[in-house]
Amino acid sequence: MNRFAVIVGSLLVLLVLAASTLFIVDQRQIAVVYALGEIKDVVTEPGLKVKLPPPLQNVVFLDRRIQTLDSPEAKSIFTKEKKTLSIDWLVKWRIADPKQFIRNSGVDLRNLENRLSPVVQAAFNEEVTKRTVGEVLATEREKIMNDVRTRLGDPAKSFGVEIIDVRIKRVDFVASITDSVYRRMQSERQQVANQLRSTGQAEGEGIRADADRQREVIIAEAYRDAQKIKGEGDAKASALYASAFGRDAQFAQFYRSLEAYRQSFRNKNDVMVVDPSSDFFKAMRGSGGAAAPAPKK
């Protein structure tokens, strides 16, 4: 029984020792083998690998994939014409020399990012200060990114990494300048709006004045035509009256008297005090009628 236990125990110890000497390298990783605190080997090929059991040898794994370093905060950068810009950037990098990487930053990627961020920011400062705002925003944006990538070449080698790409994500003015730009844009738009309103009002006044002028012309022409037609009608009426009255003078006198009566007594409440013997009542008395008797005393 004791012999069986010893055999089982020995097998377990051998199994543990065998397990401690084997390790698997993933295709996304780099394995660094340490021997008594010194880098013994760097394994980049994926698969099952063998090492000495701890504490003789230990394994540390590094991520070999492309990493992204974002700007920790947007810092102000002065341009060539002393304008202040705030630039957000990102850097794509990956481990190129695991031994150099570990010597400078250890095995924690965050240590490398903390040390690389100031270097990238300084490279952007050098490139942006040589250019104007227009060049940073448009004409030389791509060149700035390429120049920054070139500047990061030597520092990246000292860190044991390779810079894959450098990109500018966003370029803004600082808050104070942005507010002044917005106010200036608002003022310019307000001036344009006021100018358009003034132009519209002037054109409206011109249209109304032209319409009033045309109305007055139309009314004047219509009044002229009406007066002309009225004059022609009056002339024709006078000719007819003259022709009719010329045929019978007594009838003409009688008609004129009736017209005079009609014009004099238009309202039932009209009162007129006239001598009955006057010519006004001659038609009522008749052509041969006697004068009205005098009132008695």
DRENDO-1510 file (C-alpha; in Angstrom, 1 decimal, always signed):
<recs>
REC; n; res; u; v; w
REC; 1; MET; +0.0; +0.0; +0.0 .
REC; 2; ASN; +2.8; +2.4; +0.9 .
REC; 3; ARG; +4.6; +1.4; -2.4 .
REC; 4; PHE; +1.5; +2.3; -4.4 .
REC; 5; ALA; +1.2; +5.7; -2.7 .
REC; 6; VAL; +4.8; +6.4; -3.4 .
REC; 7; ILE; +4.3; +5.6; -7.0 .
REC; 8; VAL; +1.3; +7.8; -7.3 .
REC; 9; GLY; +3.0; +10.6; -5.5 .
REC; 10; SER; +6.0; +10.3; -7.8 .
REC; 11; LEU; +3.8; +10.4; -10.9 .
REC; 12; LEU; +2.0; +13.5; -9.6 .
REC; 13; VAL; +5.3; +15.3; -8.9 .
REC; 14; LEU; +6.6; +14.3; -12.4 .
REC; 15; LEU; +3.3; +15.6; -13.9 .
REC; 16; VAL; +3.6; +18.9; -12.1 .
REC; 17; LEU; +7.2; +19.3; -13.1 .
REC; 18; ALA; +6.3; +18.4; -16.7 .
REC; 19; ALA; +3.5; +20.9; -16.7 .
REC; 20; SER; +5.8; +23.6; -15.3 .
REC; 21; THR; +8.2; +23.1; -18.2 .
REC; 22; LEU; +5.6; +23.4; -20.9 .
REC; 23; PHE; +3.9; +26.6; -22.1 .
REC; 24; ILE; +1.8; +27.6; -25.1 .
REC; 25; VAL; +2.5; +30.6; -27.2 .
REC; 26; ASP; -0.6; +32.2; -28.7 .
REC; 27; GLN; -0.2; +33.7; -32.2 .
REC; 28; ARG; -1.2; +37.1; -30.7 .
REC; 29; GLN; +1.5; +36.9; -28.1 .
REC; 30; ILE; +5.3; +37.1; -27.7 .
REC; 31; ALA; +6.8; +34.9; -25.0 .
REC; 32; VAL; +9.8; +36.1; -23.1 .
REC; 33; VAL; +11.7; +33.5; -21.1 .
REC; 34; TYR; +13.5; +34.6; -18.0 .
REC; 35; ALA; +16.4; +32.7; -16.4 .
REC; 36; LEU; +17.1; +34.0; -12.8 .
REC; 37; GLY; +15.9; +37.5; -13.7 .
REC; 38; GLU; +17.7; +37.7; -17.0 .
REC; 39; ILE; +16.0; +37.5; -20.4 .
REC; 40; LYS; +17.1; +34.1; -21.8 .
REC; 41; ASP; +14.9; +33.8; -24.9 .
REC; 42; VAL; +12.2; +35.5; -26.9 .
REC; 43; VAL; +9.7; +33.2; -28.6 .
REC; 44; THR; +7.6; +34.6; -31.4 .
REC; 45; GLU; +6.5; +31.4; -33.1 .
REC; 46; PRO; +3.1; +30.1; -31.8 .
REC; 47; GLY; +2.8; +26.6; -30.5 .
REC; 48; LEU; +3.8; +24.4; -27.5 .
REC; 49; LYS; +7.2; +25.3; -26.1 .
REC; 50; VAL; +9.5; +23.8; -23.4 .
REC; 51; LYS; +11.5; +25.6; -20.7 .
REC; 52; LEU; +13.1; +24.7; -17.4 .
REC; 53; PRO; +10.8; +24.6; -14.4 .
REC; 54; PRO; +10.5; +27.5; -12.0 .
REC; 55; PRO; +12.4; +29.1; -10.4 .
REC; 56; LEU; +15.1; +28.3; -12.9 .
REC; 57; GLN; +13.0; +29.9; -15.8 .
REC; 58; ASN; +9.8; +31.9; -15.9 .
REC; 59; VAL; +7.7; +33.1; -18.9 .
REC; 60; VAL; +6.2; +36.5; -19.5 .
REC; 61; PHE; +3.7; +37.1; -22.4 .
REC; 62; LEU; +3.5; +40.4; -24.3 .
REC; 63; ASP; +0.8; +41.4; -26.8 .
REC; 64; ARG; +2.2; +41.5; -30.3 .
REC; 65; ARG; -1.0; +43.1; -31.8 .
REC; 66; ILE; -1.1; +46.7; -33.0 .
REC; 67; GLN; -2.0; +49.0; -30.1 .
REC; 68; THR; -3.6; +52.4; -30.1 .
REC; 69; LEU; -2.3; +55.4; -28.1 .
REC; 70; ASP; -4.8; +58.3; -27.8 .
REC; 71; SER; -3.9; +61.7; -26.7 .
REC; 72; PRO; -4.5; +61.8; -22.9 .
REC; 73; GLU; -5.8; +65.4; -23.1 .
REC; 74; ALA; -6.0; +68.1; -25.8 .
REC; 75; LYS; -3.2; +70.6; -25.1 .
REC; 76; SER; -2.9; +74.0; -26.7 .
REC; 77; ILE; -0.4; +74.4; -29.5 .
REC; 78; PHE; +0.6; +77.8; -31.0 .
REC; 79; THR; +0.7; +78.0; -34.8 .
REC; 80; LYS; +3.0; +80.1; -37.0 .
REC; 81; GLU; +0.7; +83.2; -36.7 .
REC; 82; LYS; +0.4; +82.7; -32.9 .
REC; 83; LYS; -3.0; +81.3; -33.0 .
REC; 84; THR; -3.9; +78.6; -30.4 .
REC; 85; LEU; -5.1; +75.2; -31.5 .
REC; 86; SER; -6.2; +72.2; -29.6 .
REC; 87; ILE; -5.3; +68.9; -31.4 .
REC; 88; ASP; -6.5; +65.4; -30.6 .
REC; 89; TRP; -4.3; +62.7; -32.1 .
REC; 90; LEU; -3.8; +58.9; -32.0 .
REC; 91; VAL; -0.7; +56.7; -32.7 .
REC; 92; LYS; -0.8; +53.1; -33.8 .
REC; 93; TRP; +2.2; +51.1; -32.5 .
REC; 94; ARG; +3.3; +47.6; -31.8 .
REC; 95; ILE; +6.2; +45.8; -30.0 .
REC; 96; ALA; +9.2; +45.4; -32.4 .
REC; 97; ASP; +12.0; +44.5; -29.9 .
REC; 98; PRO; +10.7; +42.7; -26.8 .
REC; 99; LYS; +14.0; +42.8; -25.0 .
REC; 100; GLN; +14.4; +46.6; -25.5 .
REC; 101; PHE; +10.7; +47.1; -24.6 .
REC; 102; ILE; +11.0; +45.2; -21.3 .
REC; 103; ARG; +14.2; +47.0; -20.4 .
REC; 104; ASN; +12.6; +50.4; -20.9 .
REC; 105; SER; +9.0; +49.9; -19.9 .
REC; 106; GLY; +8.7; +46.5; -18.2 .
REC; 107; VAL; +5.9; +44.2; -19.2 .
REC; 108; ASP; +3.0; +46.7; -18.6 .
REC; 109; LEU; +1.9; +48.4; -21.8 .
REC; 110; ARG; +0.6; +51.4; -19.8 .
REC; 111; ASN; +4.2; +52.3; -18.8 .
REC; 112; LEU; +5.1; +52.6; -22.4 .
REC; 113; GLU; +2.1; +54.8; -23.2 .
REC; 114; ASN; +2.8; +57.1; -20.3 .
REC; 115; ARG; +6.4; +57.6; -21.6 .
REC; 116; LEU; +5.5; +57.8; -25.3 .
REC; 117; SER; +2.6; +60.4; -24.9 .
REC; 118; PRO; +4.9; +63.3; -24.1 .
REC; 119; VAL; +7.2; +62.4; -27.0 .
REC; 120; VAL; +4.3; +62.4; -29.4 .
REC; 121; GLN; +3.0; +65.7; -28.0 .
REC; 122; ALA; +6.4; +67.3; -28.4 .
REC; 123; ALA; +6.6; +66.1; -32.0 .
REC; 124; PHE; +3.2; +67.7; -32.8 .
REC; 125; ASN; +4.3; +70.9; -31.1 .
REC; 126; GLU; +7.4; +71.1; -33.4 .
REC; 127; GLU; +5.4; +70.5; -36.6 .
REC; 128; VAL; +2.4; +72.7; -35.8 .
REC; 129; THR; +4.4; +75.8; -34.8 .
REC; 130; LYS; +6.0; +75.8; -38.2 .
REC; 131; ARG; +2.6; +76.1; -40.0 .
REC; 132; THR; -0.4; +78.4; -40.2 .
REC; 133; VAL; -3.9; +77.5; -39.2 .
REC; 134; GLY; -5.0; +76.9; -42.8 .
REC; 135; GLU; -2.1; +74.6; -43.4 .
REC; 136; VAL; -2.9; +72.6; -40.2 .
REC; 137; LEU; -6.5; +72.3; -41.1 .
REC; 138; ALA; -6.3; +71.6; -44.8 .
REC; 139; THR; -3.3; +71.9; -47.1 .
REC; 140; GLU; -0.5; +70.3; -45.0 .
REC; 141; ARG; -2.5; +68.1; -42.6 .
REC; 142; GLU; -1.2; +64.8; -44.2 .
REC; 143; LYS; +2.3; +66.1; -44.2 .
REC; 144; ILE; +2.2; +67.0; -40.5 .
REC; 145; MET; +1.2; +63.4; -39.6 .
REC; 146; ASN; +3.9; +62.0; -41.8 .
REC; 147; ASP; +6.5; +64.3; -40.3 .
REC; 148; VAL; +5.4; +63.4; -36.8 .
REC; 149; ARG; +5.7; +59.8; -37.6 .
REC; 150; THR; +9.3; +60.4; -38.9 .
REC; 151; ARG; +10.2; +62.3; -35.7 .
REC; 152; LEU; +9.0; +59.3; -33.6 .
REC; 153; GLY; +11.2; +56.9; -35.4 .
REC; 154; ASP; +14.3; +57.1; -33.1 .
REC; 155; PRO; +12.4; +57.4; -29.8 .
REC; 156; ALA; +10.3; +54.4; -30.8 .
REC; 157; LYS; +13.4; +52.3; -31.4 .
REC; 158; SER; +14.7; +53.2; -27.9 .
REC; 159; PHE; +11.4; +52.0; -26.5 .
REC; 160; GLY; +11.5; +48.8; -28.5 .
REC; 161; VAL; +8.3; +49.6; -30.5 .
REC; 162; GLU; +7.4; +50.4; -34.1 .
REC; 163; ILE; +5.2; +53.3; -35.0 .
REC; 164; ILE; +2.7; +52.1; -37.6 .
REC; 165; ASP; +0.6; +55.3; -38.1 .
REC; 166; VAL; +0.0; +58.7; -36.7 .
REC; 167; ARG; -3.4; +60.4; -37.2 .
REC; 168; ILE; -5.0; +63.8; -36.3 .
REC; 169; LYS; -8.5; +63.1; -35.1 .
REC; 170; ARG; -9.7; +66.6; -34.5 .
REC; 171; VAL; -8.4; +70.2; -34.6 .
REC; 172; ASP; -10.2; +72.9; -32.6 .
REC; 173; PHE; -9.6; +76.4; -31.5 .
REC; 174; VAL; -9.4; +76.9; -27.7 .
REC; 175; ALA; -12.6; +77.8; -26.0 .
REC; 176; SER; -12.0; +81.5; -25.9 .
REC; 177; ILE; -11.1; +81.7; -29.6 .
REC; 178; THR; -14.0; +79.4; -30.5 .
REC; 179; ASP; -16.5; +81.7; -28.7 .
REC; 180; SER; -15.1; +84.8; -30.5 .
REC; 181; VAL; -15.2; +83.0; -33.9 .
REC; 182; TYR; -18.8; +82.0; -33.2 .
REC; 183; ARG; -19.7; +85.6; -32.2 .
REC; 184; ARG; -18.0; +87.0; -35.4 .
REC; 185; MET; -19.8; +84.4; -37.5 .
REC; 186; GLN; -23.1; +85.4; -35.9 .
REC; 187; SER; -22.4; +89.1; -36.4 .
REC; 188; GLU; -21.6; +88.5; -40.1 .
REC; 189; ARG; -24.8; +86.5; -40.6 .
REC; 190; GLN; -26.7; +89.2; -38.8 .
REC; 191; GLN; -25.2; +91.8; -41.2 .
REC; 192; VAL; -26.2; +89.7; -44.2 .
REC; 193; ALA; -29.7; +89.3; -42.8 .
REC; 194; ASN; -30.1; +93.0; -42.2 .
REC; 195; GLN; -28.8; +93.8; -45.7 .
REC; 196; LEU; -31.2; +91.3; -47.2 .
REC; 197; ARG; -34.1; +92.9; -45.2 .
REC; 198; SER; -33.1; +96.4; -46.3 .
REC; 199; THR; -32.9; +95.3; -49.9 .
REC; 200; GLY; -36.3; +93.6; -49.6 .
REC; 201; GLN; -37.8; +96.7; -48.0 .
REC; 202; ALA; -36.4; +98.9; -50.8 .
REC; 203; GLU; -37.7; +96.6; -53.5 .
REC; 204; GLY; -41.0; +96.4; -51.7 .
REC; 205; GLU; -41.3; +100.2; -51.6 .
REC; 206; GLY; -40.4; +100.4; -55.3 .
REC; 207; ILE; -43.0; +97.8; -56.2 .
REC; 208; ARG; -45.7; +99.7; -54.1 .
REC; 209; ALA; -44.7; +103.0; -55.6 .
REC; 210; ASP; -44.9; +101.6; -59.1 .
REC; 211; ALA; -48.3; +100.0; -58.3 .
REC; 212; ASP; -49.6; +103.3; -56.9 .
REC; 213; ARG; -48.3; +105.2; -60.0 .
REC; 214; GLN; -50.0; +102.7; -62.3 .
REC; 215; ARG; -53.2; +102.9; -60.2 .
REC; 216; GLU; -53.2; +106.7; -60.5 .
REC; 217; VAL; -52.5; +106.5; -64.3 .
REC; 218; ILE; -55.3; +104.0; -64.8 .
REC; 219; ILE; -57.8; +106.1; -62.7 .
REC; 220; ALA; -56.8; +109.3; -64.6 .
REC; 221; GLU; -57.2; +107.6; -68.0 .
REC; 222; ALA; -60.5; +106.1; -66.9 .
REC; 223; TYR; -61.7; +109.5; -65.7 .
REC; 224; ARG; -60.6; +111.1; -68.9 .
REC; 225; ASP; -62.4; +108.5; -71.0 .
REC; 226; ALA; -65.5; +108.8; -68.8 .
REC; 227; GLN; -65.5; +112.6; -69.1 .
REC; 228; LYS; -65.0; +112.2; -72.8 .
REC; 229; ILE; -67.9; +109.8; -73.1 .
REC; 230; LYS; -70.0; +112.0; -70.8 .
REC; 231; GLY; -69.2; +115.1; -72.9 .
REC; 232; GLU; -70.2; +113.2; -76.1 .
REC; 233; GLY; -73.4; +112.1; -74.4 .
REC; 234; ASP; -74.2; +115.6; -73.2 .
REC; 235; ALA; -73.5; +117.0; -76.6 .
REC; 236; LYS; -75.8; +114.4; -78.2 .
REC; 237; ALA; -78.5; +115.1; -75.5 .
REC; 238; SER; -78.2; +118.9; -76.1 .
REC; 239; ALA; -78.5; +118.3; -79.8 .
REC; 240; LEU; -81.6; +116.2; -79.3 .
REC; 241; TYR; -83.1; +118.7; -76.9 .
REC; 242; ALA; -82.4; +121.6; -79.3 .
REC; 243; SER; -83.9; +119.6; -82.2 .
REC; 244; ALA; -87.0; +118.7; -80.1 .
REC; 245; PHE; -87.4; +122.2; -78.6 .
REC; 246; GLY; -87.0; +123.8; -82.0 .
REC; 247; ARG; -90.1; +122.0; -83.3 .
REC; 248; ASP; -92.4; +123.3; -80.5 .
REC; 249; ALA; -91.3; +126.4; -78.5 .
REC; 250; GLN; -94.3; +126.2; -76.1 .
REC; 251; PHE; -93.6; +122.6; -75.3 .
REC; 252; ALA; -90.0; +123.4; -74.6 .
REC; 253; GLN; -91.0; +126.2; -72.2 .
REC; 254; PHE; -93.4; +123.9; -70.5 .
REC; 255; TYR; -90.8; +121.1; -70.2 .
REC; 256; ARG; -88.3; +123.5; -68.7 .
REC; 257; SER; -90.8; +124.7; -66.2 .
REC; 258; LEU; -91.5; +121.1; -65.1 .
REC; 259; GLU; -87.8; +120.5; -64.7 .
REC; 260; ALA; -87.5; +123.6; -62.6 .
REC; 261; TYR; -90.4; +122.4; -60.4 .
REC; 262; ARG; -88.8; +119.0; -60.1 .
REC; 263; GLN; -85.5; +120.5; -59.1 .
REC; 264; SER; -87.1; +122.9; -56.6 .
REC; 265; PHE; -89.3; +120.4; -54.8 .
REC; 266; ARG; -87.2; +117.4; -54.4 .
REC; 267; ASN; -88.1; +116.8; -50.8 .
REC; 268; LYS; -91.6; +116.8; -49.4 .
REC; 269; ASN; -90.5; +119.0; -46.5 .
REC; 270; ASP; -89.2; +121.7; -48.9 .
REC; 271; VAL; -90.9; +125.1; -48.4 .
REC; 272; MET; -90.7; +128.0; -50.9 .
REC; 273; VAL; -92.3; +131.4; -50.6 .
REC; 274; VAL; -92.9; +132.9; -54.0 .
REC; 275; ASP; -95.3; +135.5; -55.4 .
REC; 276; PRO; -98.0; +133.6; -57.3 .
REC; 277; SER; -97.9; +136.2; -60.0 .
REC; 278; SER; -94.3; +135.5; -60.8 .
REC; 279; ASP; -93.2; +133.7; -64.0 .
REC; 280; PHE; -92.3; +130.7; -61.9 .
REC; 281; PHE; -96.0; +129.6; -61.7 .
REC; 282; LYS; -96.9; +130.8; -65.2 .
REC; 283; ALA; -97.1; +127.2; -66.5 .
REC; 284; MET; -99.6; +126.3; -63.7 .
REC; 285; ARG; -101.8; +129.3; -64.5 .
REC; 286; GLY; -101.8; +128.5; -68.2 .
REC; 287; SER; -100.7; +130.7; -71.0 .
REC; 288; GLY; -103.9; +132.7; -70.9 .
REC; 289; GLY; -104.7; +132.4; -67.2 .
REC; 290; ALA; -105.4; +135.4; -65.2 .
REC; 291; ALA; -103.3; +136.5; -62.3 .
REC; 292; ALA; -104.4; +135.3; -58.9 .
REC; 293; PRO; -106.8; +137.6; -57.1 .
REC; 294; ALA; -105.3; +139.9; -54.5 .
REC; 295; PRO; -106.0; +139.0; -50.9 .
REC; 296; LYS; -108.9; +140.8; -49.2 .
REC; 297; LYS; -108.2; +143.5; -46.7 .
</recs>
